[in-house]
Amino acid sequence: MFEFAWYNGRRRIKGAGALTVGLGLLTALYVYMFPTITSEVNLDEYAESWPPALREAFGVESLSTIEGFLATELYAFGWVILLGLYVAYSAASLVADDVEHGRMDMTLSLPVTRSRVLLETFASMLVPVFLVNLAMPVIVYVGVAAIDESIPVADLVMVHALSIPYLLAAAAVGLVASVTFDRADIAQRAAMGVVFGLFLVDSVTSGTDFSWLGALSPTRYYDPAEILVRSTWDLQGAALLLGVTAVLVLVSRELFRRKDIA
């Protein structure tokens, strides 16, 4: 039971560990820079000179506080963009890579259903999603304490907890691409293009007559600045993202069940 999930999950531990280390170093750099930058520059006045679309894209609330600084410089970039693209890219190879290299037909020759293979393979994406979000709150809290600043623990925990539905939705987009295309590189580019394209749509249309288009983007329902700066937790948005993830996984399962694998 769950053999495919365990197998694929173990294969992702090394990459997830490297990702966590990389994000940890990026976090340490941002936290280390914060006291020096704020002592020399008024970051809020600097941010006001940014174009409105750019401020909206990176959720700029207040750069003069450690919460606002991390929300903009770390989470809006590291989580919403980098991590979102990473999980979409990784999920896009779940099926397509095995199909491309002739491993999937061997797997399906075993007494297993396609649904089980797909669902357990997708479950392996929980490894990088959970590993990063378990380790990073500790790294952020220790780093902030080291520079004699403080950050609300509840908000710090929630900014990571609420990123999980967002990341799973991005992974589900990658899964759809993975069962649609037979070449992993095409599936990966398609998944990253969709996730980043939706991010741009949400950012560019915000505050315009076309802001309703942003409702199609997962980024509309995960705003690190709202959590860290305003202590506002969008639980309904998180539930919606989980629902979207479930729908996309079911769509992927149906496409995979009907897929002709040469």
N, C-alpha and C positions, 0 to 999 in steps of 0.2 A: 504494500500500500504506500502511495506517495513516492515510489522509487524515482520517477522522473523529476519530481520536485526536489528531492534530496540531491540527486545527481547534478542537476543543473544549478541548484543553489550552491553546492560546494564549489563548483567551477567559478562562481561569481565572487567568492569571498576575497580572493587576492585582489581583483580589480576594485572591489568595494573598499578594501583596506587602503589601497593606494589613493583612491578618491578621497577618503576620509583624511588621510595624512595631508594631501594637497590642500583641501579646504581648511584644515586645521592651521597650516602654515599661512594661508591667506588671511584667516581670522586673526592670527597672532600679529601679522603685519598691520592690519587695519587698527587693531586695538593699540598697538605700540605707537602708531602714528597719531592717534587721536589727541593726546595732550599737547603735543608739539604744534599740530595744525591749529587747534582751537586757540592757542596762546598767541598765534601770529596773524590769524585771518578770521574775520567774521564770516563764518560759513553760511549763515542764513542770508546775509546780504549778497554773498557770492552766488547762492542758489537762486536768488530772485532774478539774476541776470540770465538764467537759463531760459530757453524757449519753453512756453507752456507745455508743449507736447513732450519735451524731454523730462520736465518735472513730473508730469503725469506718468510717463513710462517707468520712471524709477521711484515713484511713490514718495517724492520729497515732502516731508512734513517739517522737520527741524533738524538741521545738521549740527547744531550747537550742543545737543545732548547725545550721550552715548547711545541711547535707544534709537534716536532718529538717524544718527550717523551709521549705525550698524544696519538699520532697516534699509537705508538707501544704498550704502556702499557694499554691504555684504549680502543681505538677503535678497534684495531686488535684483541683484546681478548674479550672485552665487547660486541662489535657490531657484528663483523664478526663471532665469535664462539658462545658466550653465547646467544646473542639475536637471531641469526640465528637459533640455535637449539631450543630456546624457542618457536618461532613462528611456526617452523615445528612441534614440539611436540604438541602445542596447536591446530593447524589446523588438525592434524591427528585424533583428537577426535571429529571433527565436525559432521561427519556422523556415524562413527563406534561406538561411544559411545551410540548414540540413537538406532542404530540397535541392539547392544548387549543387551541393557536393555529394548527392546520392545517398545520404544517410537516412533520410526520412522514409524511403520505401522499405528499408531494412527494419526500421522501428515499427512500421505499420504491419510488417509481416508477423509480428508477435501477437499473441492473443490479447490485444488491448484495443479499446475504442479510440477513435480520433478525438472525441471530446475529452477523454481522460488525458491523452498526450498533450493536447493544447492547454487545458486548464492547469495541469501540474507544471507544465513548462512556464506558463505565465506566472504561476505562484513563485517561481524562483526569483522574480524581480523584487520580491519582498526583502531579499537579502541586502542589496545595496540601499534600498529605501529605508529600511529599519536601522541598519548599521550606522549609516551617516547621521540619522536623526536621534540615535541613542548617544553617540559619542560627542556630537558637536555642542549640545547644550552645556556639557561639562567643560569643554574647552573654552567656550565663550564666557561662562561664569567665572572660571579661574582667571582668564585673561583680564576681564573687566575688574575683578577684585585686585589684581596685581598692580593696576594703575590707580588704585584708590577711588574707583568709581563704583556705582551700584546699578543693578538692573533688576526689575521685579522678576522673581523666580517664576511665578505663575505665567506671566506673559512670555518669558523665555521658553518655558515648556510648551506653551500653546502655539508659539510661532513655528515650532518644529512638529508638533502633533498635527496641526492643521495643514502642514505642507504635505503630509502623507497622502490625503485624498487627491491633492493637486498632482503629485508625482505619479500616482497610480493612474490618473486620467491621462497623463502624458504617455505613460507606458502602454495604456490601452490603445492610444492612437498608433503607437509603434506596432502593436500586435496586429491591428487591422492592415497596416501596410505590409507586415510580414506574411500574412496569408494571401494578400492580393498579388504580390510580385514574387517571381521565382528566383530573382537575383538579390542577394543581401544588400549590395551597395545601392541598388535602386530603391529598395525598401527603406534603407536608412536615410537616404537623401529625402525621400518623400515624407517620412515621419518628421524629420527635423524641419523641413520646409513648412509643414502644416502647423506644428507647434509654434515655431517662430513667427510664421505669418499671422496666426491668430493673436499672438502677443502684440504684433505691430498694429493689427486692426483695432484691438482694444485700446491701445495707447493713442493712436492717431485720431480715432473717432470720438474719444472722450470729450464731453463738453460741446459736441456738435449735434446737428439734427440727425446724424447717423450713429449716435451713441448706442442705439439698440443692437447694432452689429456686434458690439463688444460682448454682448451676452453669449455669443457663440464661443468665446475664448475662456479656457480654464483660469486664466489670470484674473478674470473679473471676480472670481470667487475666492482668491487667496491674495490678501494684501498685507504684507509684513509690517508696513508702517501703521496700519490701523491697529494691529495687535500690539506692537511694541510701544508706540507713541500714545495711542488713545485707549489702550486696554480694551479694544472692541474685538470680540471673538465672533466671527461669522460662522456659526454652527450650521445654519441652514445652507449656506454656500458649500460647506464641507459635505453635508449630506447629499446635496445635488451632484457634486463631483463624484461621490461614490456611486450614485445612481447612474451617472453617465458612464462611469467605468464598467459597471455591470452590463449596461446595454451594449457597449462597444465590444466587450468580451463575448457576449452572446452572439453578436453579429459576426465576430471573427470565427467563433465555433461553427456557425452555420456555413460560412464561406469555406472553411477548412473541410467540413464534412462533404461538401460538394466539389471540392477541388480535385482536378485530375492531376495526379502526381506521376510524372514519367519516370 
